[in-house]
Amino acid sequence: MNDTPTSRHATDNRLRQALIDAILFRTEQELEDAIPPDIPKDAHEAILQDLLSNSRFVMGKFSLEQLQDNCLLDRHIESAVASAEYLVRRIQAQRRRS
């Protein structure tokens, strides 16, 4: 009888991790599309890693049900893309001033 809750917890953890990995993959694809190719590679990587790290943190706080909520995930990804676009504009503005 004690194996069932432990087994279920392990299964839930595996499912959570699989969902988080899938969401991060989708987020990364959207971010790659949002960052133009003329941004320097180091800035591109910094933006990507910062936003993916933040997404992993946020996803870690979501419940299993929230991780399966497409509307919530779409809003989260849209927010990450908006952040990337903002950072790109800042980088481009700094490059123009230099």
Steps between C-alpha positions, in 0.01 A plus 500: 500500500788739566640442150199654328541861623877486443455349156236758412722781625791374287271474198369853560857630529599333172191643331574848641857484375391378156244781474754762613753372247241514221392851599861618513564352157198686362607819678851469356361460149284812540793696644728393215242639257475826697874571512618636165814351341686832505522498882854405611532132589601567861200731551274244330618226734473725807140594417407140429660358814361770727145460376514119496640498853215726610248276323639189671468676836141609430399158366643340814244699703203394285279213607459197276161632393646842414772335292223347292306827458567615141367853556726554799799363312425712193495812721828398663668444162360828364648676801840338441490604133403856597797508740732377225370764260553769763859385563568490125376859462725611787801330341423652162463845654833465678667390178362805317638731769847345479 
